[in-house]
Amino acid sequence: MTAAALAMSTGTAAADDLGGDAYVDDSGNPTAEARDVIQTGGRSGGARESNCFWRVVIEDDREFGVYDVDGTRRHSDTGRWLEQVCDGSPVQVVPEGTPVDPRELAVTARESVAIPAPPMSTSPSADRELYPQMKTWLWVDGSWWQPYSATAEAGAVSATVTARPVRSEWSMGDGGRTVCAGPGVEWRRGMSEDDTYCSYIYRRSSAGEPGGTFTLTVTVVFEVVWFSSTGAGGSLGTLTRSASTPVRVGEIQAVNTR
């Protein structure tokens, strides 16, 4: 990367202006730490090379912005950037350490968010038998319905993602589905049928299905946002977690009282 390919929000600052050249040795070259990670690409030849030296131009790229020509902000994992000068002219500006993209860190963190399968419940209980033409309450355990976060780090740069559940989508197994703007309401004795906003009414028995059951599936949709130690952040779309269970829907038997 050449100096012309970078624009620094503060201009080019001398090493002395940024707290000294602790990462440049007495000969004006990068220290062992810097040399391990920098491809100098400088001029070859002993006499010419003696006219080249390195200096620290950015001590902390969170405070002194470094940008590509397309406006993309750049970061190194140490926060520092070095400039090579040969014959009095800048040759290249390079990050010390590995270049870091905070958004790519966020994507890595998104993949590592630990969210268990949603614990689903129904009333009447799916452990027994559900009935057609009767309201079945649906809910996900409230203690599970919460934000989940993960962080990825590269040197001095970190990115944190937070996944927040926003809705539950229920596939009932009989071809029907319902979408609830939340986890649903846990049924308790004495509650009214109108106390839930998340329910479904089966219209037929599952007796003719394989195994005599429908497969009930809940899929919880999460909205994912991220922020980083560099100040960058934004949306990372959505992710989902699902769980399924077989449910038996029986028949209501008519009773002749005559």
C-alpha positions as CSV (number, residue, x, y, z in Angstrom):
1,M,0.0,0.0,0.0
2,T,1.5,3.3,-1.0
3,A,1.3,6.6,0.8
4,A,-0.8,7.9,-2.1
5,A,-3.4,5.2,-1.4
6,L,-4.0,6.5,2.1
7,A,-5.5,9.7,3.5
8,M,-4.9,10.5,7.1
9,S,-7.5,12.6,8.8
10,T,-4.8,14.5,10.7
11,G,-2.3,14.7,7.9
12,T,1.1,13.1,8.2
13,A,2.5,13.6,11.7
14,A,6.2,13.2,12.6
15,A,7.1,10.4,15.0
16,D,8.2,13.0,17.6
17,D,4.8,14.6,17.5
18,L,3.1,11.4,18.4
19,G,5.1,10.4,21.4
20,G,8.5,9.3,19.9
21,D,9.6,6.5,17.6
22,A,9.5,3.6,20.1
23,Y,8.8,1.2,17.2
24,V,11.8,2.4,15.1
25,D,15.4,1.4,16.0
26,D,18.5,3.6,16.2
27,S,19.1,3.2,12.5
28,G,15.6,4.5,11.7
29,N,14.3,1.0,10.7
30,P,11.3,-0.8,12.1
31,T,11.9,-2.7,15.3
32,A,11.8,-6.5,15.4
33,E,8.1,-6.3,16.2
34,A,7.4,-4.2,13.2
35,R,9.8,-6.0,10.9
36,D,8.0,-9.3,11.6
37,V,4.8,-8.0,10.1
38,I,5.8,-5.4,7.5
39,Q,6.7,-6.1,3.9
40,T,8.9,-3.1,3.2
41,G,8.9,-3.2,-0.5
42,G,11.6,-0.5,-0.3
43,R,14.5,0.2,-2.6
44,S,17.2,-2.4,-2.8
45,G,21.0,-1.9,-2.7
46,G,23.1,-1.0,0.3
47,A,23.8,2.7,-0.6
48,R,20.2,3.4,-1.6
49,E,18.8,1.5,1.4
50,S,20.9,3.7,3.8
51,N,18.9,6.7,2.7
52,C,15.6,5.0,3.8
53,F,14.2,5.0,7.3
54,W,10.9,4.3,9.1
55,R,8.9,6.5,11.4
56,V,5.7,6.2,13.4
57,V,3.1,8.5,11.8
58,I,0.0,7.3,13.7
59,E,0.1,6.1,17.3
60,D,-3.6,5.3,17.6
61,D,-5.8,5.0,14.5
62,R,-8.9,5.3,16.7
63,E,-7.9,8.9,17.2
64,F,-6.1,9.6,14.0
65,G,-8.2,8.2,11.1
66,V,-6.6,6.3,8.3
67,Y,-8.7,5.9,5.1
68,D,-8.3,4.2,1.7
69,V,-8.9,6.3,-1.3
70,D,-12.4,4.9,-1.5
71,G,-13.2,6.3,1.9
72,T,-13.0,3.0,3.8
73,R,-11.5,3.5,7.2
74,R,-8.5,1.2,8.0
75,H,-7.3,-0.1,11.3
76,S,-4.2,-2.1,12.4
77,D,-4.4,-4.5,15.3
78,T,-1.9,-2.4,17.3
79,G,-3.5,0.9,16.3
80,R,-0.1,2.1,14.9
81,W,0.9,2.9,11.3
82,L,4.5,3.3,10.0
83,E,5.8,5.4,7.1
84,Q,8.9,4.5,5.1
85,V,10.8,7.5,3.8
86,C,13.6,7.2,1.2
87,D,15.7,10.1,-0.1
88,G,13.5,12.4,1.8
89,S,10.3,11.3,0.1
90,P,7.5,9.1,1.6
91,V,7.5,5.6,0.0
92,Q,4.7,3.8,1.8
93,V,2.5,3.8,4.8
94,V,1.7,0.4,6.3
95,P,-0.1,-0.9,9.4
96,E,2.0,-2.3,12.2
97,G,0.7,-5.8,12.7
98,T,-2.2,-7.1,10.8
99,P,-4.8,-4.8,9.1
100,V,-8.2,-5.3,10.9
101,D,-11.7,-4.8,9.5
102,P,-14.0,-4.2,12.5
103,R,-17.1,-5.4,10.5
104,E,-15.3,-8.7,9.6
105,L,-14.6,-9.1,13.3
106,A,-18.3,-8.5,13.9
107,V,-19.2,-11.2,11.4
108,T,-16.9,-13.6,13.2
109,A,-18.6,-12.7,16.5
110,R,-22.0,-13.2,15.0
111,E,-21.1,-16.8,14.0
112,S,-20.1,-17.5,17.6
113,V,-23.2,-16.2,19.4
114,A,-24.2,-19.1,21.7
115,I,-28.0,-19.3,21.5
116,P,-29.6,-22.6,22.6
117,A,-32.7,-24.0,20.9
118,P,-35.9,-22.2,22.1
119,P,-37.7,-24.2,24.8
120,M,-41.3,-24.4,23.5
121,S,-44.5,-25.1,25.3
122,T,-48.2,-25.5,24.6
123,S,-51.5,-25.6,26.5
124,P,-53.0,-28.2,26.4
125,S,-49.6,-29.8,26.8
126,A,-48.0,-31.4,23.8
127,D,-46.9,-34.2,26.1
128,R,-50.5,-35.3,26.1
129,E,-53.0,-34.6,23.4
130,L,-54.2,-31.5,21.6
131,Y,-57.8,-31.2,20.2
132,P,-59.2,-29.7,17.1
133,Q,-61.6,-26.7,17.2
134,M,-60.0,-25.7,20.5
135,K,-57.5,-22.9,21.1
136,T,-53.9,-24.1,21.7
137,W,-51.7,-21.6,23.5
138,L,-48.1,-21.4,22.3
139,W,-45.1,-19.9,24.0
140,V,-41.3,-19.9,24.4
141,D,-39.8,-19.8,27.9
142,G,-39.5,-16.2,29.0
143,S,-36.1,-16.7,30.7
144,W,-34.7,-17.7,27.3
145,W,-36.3,-14.7,25.5
146,Q,-33.4,-12.3,26.0
147,P,-30.5,-10.7,24.1
148,Y,-27.4,-12.8,23.4
149,S,-24.0,-11.3,22.8
150,A,-20.5,-12.3,21.6
151,T,-17.2,-10.4,21.1
152,A,-14.3,-11.0,18.7
153,E,-10.9,-9.4,19.1
154,A,-7.8,-8.8,17.0
155,G,-5.1,-7.0,18.9
156,A,-6.5,-3.6,20.2
157,V,-9.6,-3.9,18.0
158,S,-12.8,-5.6,19.2
159,A,-16.3,-6.0,17.9
160,T,-19.4,-7.0,19.8
161,V,-22.6,-8.3,18.4
162,T,-26.0,-8.5,20.2
163,A,-28.8,-10.6,18.9
164,R,-32.3,-9.6,20.2
165,P,-35.3,-11.9,19.7
166,V,-38.1,-10.0,17.9
167,R,-40.7,-12.6,16.9
168,S,-41.6,-16.3,17.0
169,E,-42.9,-18.1,13.9
170,W,-44.8,-21.3,14.5
171,S,-45.3,-24.0,11.9
172,M,-48.1,-26.2,13.1
173,G,-47.5,-29.3,11.0
174,D,-51.0,-29.3,9.4
175,G,-50.0,-26.7,6.8
176,G,-50.9,-23.8,9.0
177,R,-48.7,-21.3,10.7
178,T,-48.9,-18.3,13.1
179,V,-46.5,-15.5,13.8
180,C,-46.3,-13.9,17.2
181,A,-44.6,-10.6,18.1
182,G,-43.0,-12.0,21.2
183,P,-42.5,-15.2,23.1
184,G,-46.2,-15.8,23.8
185,V,-47.9,-16.1,27.2
186,E,-47.4,-19.0,29.5
187,W,-50.7,-20.5,30.5
188,R,-51.6,-20.5,34.2
189,R,-54.7,-21.8,36.0
190,G,-57.5,-19.2,36.1
191,M,-56.3,-17.3,33.0
192,S,-58.9,-16.3,30.4
193,E,-58.7,-17.7,26.8
194,D,-58.2,-14.0,25.7
195,D,-55.1,-13.6,27.8
196,T,-52.8,-14.8,25.1
197,Y,-51.8,-13.2,21.8
198,C,-50.0,-16.4,20.5
199,S,-52.3,-19.3,19.8
200,Y,-53.6,-21.6,17.1
201,I,-56.7,-23.7,16.4
202,Y,-56.2,-27.1,14.7
203,R,-59.1,-27.9,12.4
204,R,-58.4,-31.6,12.0
205,S,-57.0,-34.6,13.7
206,S,-53.4,-35.9,13.1
207,A,-54.6,-39.5,13.1
208,G,-54.0,-39.9,9.4
209,E,-50.4,-38.5,9.5
210,P,-47.2,-40.7,9.7
211,G,-46.9,-41.7,13.3
212,G,-50.3,-40.2,14.0
213,T,-48.7,-36.8,14.8
214,F,-48.0,-33.3,13.4
215,T,-44.5,-31.8,13.7
216,L,-44.8,-28.5,15.6
217,T,-41.9,-26.1,14.9
218,V,-41.0,-22.7,16.4
219,T,-38.5,-20.5,14.7
220,V,-37.4,-17.4,16.7
221,V,-36.0,-14.5,14.6
222,F,-33.3,-12.3,16.1
223,E,-32.2,-8.9,14.9
224,V,-28.4,-8.5,15.1
225,V,-26.5,-5.3,15.6
226,W,-22.8,-4.6,16.3
227,F,-20.5,-2.0,17.6
228,S,-16.7,-1.9,17.9
229,S,-13.9,-0.3,19.8
230,T,-13.2,1.8,16.8
231,G,-16.6,3.4,17.0
232,A,-17.9,1.6,13.9
233,G,-21.1,-0.4,14.1
234,G,-24.5,-1.1,12.4
235,S,-26.8,-3.9,11.5
236,L,-25.9,-7.5,10.6
237,G,-29.3,-8.6,9.5
238,T,-31.1,-11.5,11.3
239,L,-30.4,-15.0,12.5
240,T,-32.8,-17.7,13.7
241,R,-33.0,-20.5,16.2
242,S,-35.6,-23.4,15.9
243,A,-37.0,-26.3,17.8
244,S,-39.5,-29.0,16.9
245,T,-41.7,-31.5,18.7
246,P,-44.3,-34.1,17.5
247,V,-47.9,-33.3,18.7
248,R,-50.9,-35.6,18.6
249,V,-54.2,-33.9,17.8
250,G,-57.0,-36.1,18.7
251,E,-60.8,-36.1,18.0
252,I,-63.5,-34.6,20.2
253,Q,-65.9,-37.4,20.9
254,A,-69.6,-36.5,20.9
255,V,-71.5,-37.8,24.0
256,N,-75.1,-38.8,23.6
257,T,-76.8,-38.1,27.0
258,R,-80.2,-39.6,26.0
